[in-house]
Amino acid sequence: MSSLGQYAVIGLGRFGISLARRLVEAGQEVLGIDVDEERVEEAESFVTHAVVADATEEKALTSLSISNFDCVILAIGNDLQSNILTAMLLKDLGVKKLIAKALGKRHGKLLDKIGADWIIFPERDMGERVANQLLSPNMLNYIELSKEYNIEEIMIPSNLAEKTLKELDIRAQYNVTAIALIRDENILISPPADEVIHQKDILVLIGKTEDLANFSNIQ
């Protein structure tokens, strides 16, 4: 289980709500913030706390002790001005880690100059994710670590099933490393070499993007 962290999600639109819900499901504490009372009421059913507040007001952020959170996710959607102003306030208030949603390339550059630690382009990233999954049908999910390296969840192809990791020898054969095994919603970290891999199992692999693609395209 993930270690407990404290997150604040500012902006409870579809992106913010989805992100907040996933964090809560992973056992994290989440504060949801939005100026829209209806959105806050919706979030109250699953986040740890939810408040109606204008994040462009320094007093509102200070009253929430925003700098005490481990990570703040700025998910304000179509209001570019509010997004930028809030990002500036959050950095001025000394948040430990700021993840910000960008509406486009220029917006992303502004957020980078302000000092956002991680800039997310939801539409672009989702487009890339769908394309990657279409091209690699065995790949279920991935995390981009850098331009060269990914962590990917890959469904075991039938011709590799019922063999041990030692027999598969994927590190030597495909230049990727198994860091976890997912079976029936249970996760086994660093699976042993004698672990038998079944057809419905999912391997969590780390490696170069091209090597992972070669493995996930095995028929």
Secondary structure, DSSP 8 states (H G I E B T S, - for coil): -----EEEEE--SHHHHHHHHHHHHTT-EEEEEES-HHHHHHHTTTSSEEEE--TT-HHHHHHTTGGGSSEEEE---S-HHHHHHHHHHHHHTT-S-EEEE-SSHHHHHHHHHHT-SEEE-HHHHHHHHHHHHHH-TTEEEEEE-SSSEEEEEEE--GGGTTEEHHHH-HHHHHSEEEEEEEETTEEEES--TT-EE-TT-EEEEEEEHHHHHHHHT--
